[in-house]
Amino acid sequence: MDTEDADLNKLLTPKNFDELVGQEHLFGANKPLYNFYYAKILPPSLILYGPPGSGKTSYAKLISQKFNAEFEYLNATSCSAKQIRESLNRGRSDKPVILMVDEIHRFDKKQQDILLPYLEQKTAVLIGTSTENPYFKLSKALRSRCFVYQFKPLKEKDLMKLAHRAISLLNISIDEESLNILILYSSNDARRLYNMLNILKENTITPQRIKEQFSIDTGYDDTTQRYNLISAYIKSIRGSDVDSALYYLARLLEANEDVEFIARRLCILASEDIGLADDNAINIASSSLNIVKDIGMPEARITLAHCTAYLSLTKKSNSCYSAINEAIKDVKNGLLMEVPECLKSHAKGQYLYPHNFPKSFVEQKYTQKPVKYFKKHINDNIKEWIKK
């Protein structure tokens, strides 16, 4: 085979377990997927999820080769219910079929249900791969019949090892600076790394050429990463770390996150984590949402940065958030007090109108029993507000 013309992805597909790279928590000695591979019997059904190009498909194919089993491959984006059944029917109880389903999170509930009796009768071993979190995408019935393992993004040292293997195979000349940039632009994806090398192999590889030819993939790996970034963003603002908050904002923007979604989260935070400690915070957050709606990207990034910096640097208090949660909890737990007579709509002469008294304040009964929600959560920031 002429390696210059061969498909690099196929050439570099691991031929044995030792050629797998990364995922030490799964592939290391006596780790779960290591044990399944070196066992004397077929492994149980597996769901392997994680970012693209991290080794999921390679492991699934090695399992089928190791046990010399009937192997069926389906891509969930294009297969029909008929194809699923035809593949599953190739298995027997004494010789189960290994069914690999790529992108298994694309199966709807009916397609997932087709798998259940075959897995239950052990005429099939399922190896499903997914870039999405199966706890969100797959039914509990299917998950209960499988073992679920998470693949992590490949580390720089893993990608470097793969790059050297590819460079050697293709007899490519590349300097250290270019190689480091290539690793950076691979976005932790082995498949992307191979594809980039395949494109570059015919020409002199330089840092400039890599930067001109490719861009860094700043999108999400899956919905889990999206919510992790949102969580880190909000928690950085809550923790008053403005620089970290701006970093996570940049990550969200470069992943093409909905800017109105970001602005709405800032409105929530303004009341939840700042509240009366800075009564201007909610106004700035609300104004930011309106501005972002009107102008959109790319200018919206400036308003969001402004709001992020302000909310990060201002004083904090969760008194309003904590107080309303406790009040709701009491109501749900049955604290349903009768409205005092002086406050009822038909009360005549019993209600004391506060503005008729000095400083617009007068003592009177507002609830049948005293309740304390807000005052117990007052911190020094709120005390300053009360003095105004």
Secondary structure, 3 states (H helix, E strand, C coil): CCCCCCCHHHHCCCCCHHHCCCCHHHHCCCCHHHHHHHCCCCCCCEEEECCCCCCHHHHHHHHHHHHCCCEEEEECCCCCHHHHHHHHCCCCCCCCEEEEEECHHHCCHHHHHHHHHHHHCCCEEEEEEECCCHHHHCCHHHHCCCEEEECCCCCHHHHHHHHHHHHHHHCCCCCHHHHHHHHHHCCCCHHHHHHHHHHHCCCCCCHHHHHHHCCCCCCCCCHHHHHHHHHHHHHHHHCCCHHHHHHHHHHHHHCCCCHHHHHHHHHHHHHHHHHHHCCCHHHHHHHHHHHHHHHCCCCHHHHHHHHHHHHHHCCCCCHHHHHHHHHHHHHHCCCCCCCCHHHCCCCCCCCCCHHHCHHHCCCCCCCCCCCCCCHHHCCHHHHHHHHC
